[in-house]
Amino acid sequence: MKCRHSFLIVVLFSLLPLCVEGADSTFVKSGEQAFKVEAQKGVNSLFNSSSYAGLGLVGTGLCVKSYKRNFREMRNRSFPSFKTTVDDYIQYAPLLATWGLNLSGVQGKSSFKRLAVSNVSSALIMAALVNGIKYTVREMRPDDTSPNSFPSGHTATAFMAATILHKEYGATKSYWYSVAGYSLAAATGVCRVLNNRHWVSDVLVGAGIGIVSVELGYFLSDLILKDKNSKKNSKKAKIGY
């Protein structure tokens, strides 16, 4: 039992760099304040706490890569027969929540058009990075089923989805959206390890790629749309919307 608890603590602690998000100054108490903050920022910057959190996760994953078998031994001792398919579904939950809120009329950071462009851009960047690395590195999965373990696509998708939810609603409405999104993303990563489908390093790097892909996606969407949405939010802020 002690070994089992230790394993969970190590895996969850490895995901803590994402909590840098919680320190983001855009976590404000009202939608009006959030619009003012966003209006002052202008074009989405690549250099912010989210980007640093993503890069931190990638760095952490690379650092623990040489210890991946130690983590797997802990997993095998603690949860030798663990099996679930929940990670196949919860990876998409934050993104479904984002679009559900947007389509139901809940005002987020972006207009429908900008959210769509940002979402598609982020997904394409994430897929290109994950698959490009997977089929270049060709690392065998811990269960020896296929040579496409590094990095974790499920985890990258989950953290991409959680970061979009954070940017759209966690940073403008309530930090609880961010807490929920990143909790589901972290759970996805943990399940990938416990299912013996990924090494811990795969999950950490995948999480980082997911976060950074969103920052790149939003930056690209601002260039494509010429930051029209920020101008819209700026006007709303001026009239106390």
Sequence and secondary structure as in RCSB ss.txt:
>XXXX:A:sequence
MKCRHSFLIVVLFSLLPLCVEGADSTFVKSGEQAFKVEAQKGVNSLFNSSSYAGLGLVGTGLCVKSYKRNFREMR
NRSFPSFKTTVDDYIQYAPLLATWGLNLSGVQGKSSFKRLAVSNVSSALIMAALVNGIKYTVREMRPDDTSPNSF
PSGHTATAFMAATILHKEYGATKSYWYSVAGYSLAAATGVCRVLNNRHWVSDVLVGAGIGIVSVELGYFLSDLIL
KDKNSKKNSKKAKIGY
>XXXX:A:secstr
 HHHHHHHHHHHHHTGGGGGGGG TT  SSHHHHHHHHHHH S  SSSHHHHHHHHHHHHHHHTGGGHHHHHHHH
HHH TT    THHHHTTHHHHHHHHHHHTT   SS HHHHHHHHHHHHHHHHHHHHHHHHHH    TTSS S  S
S HHHHHHHHHHHHHIIIIITTT HHHHHHHHHHHHHHHHHHHHTTSS HHHHHHHHHHHHHHHHHHHHHHHHHH
TTHHHHHHHHHHHTT 
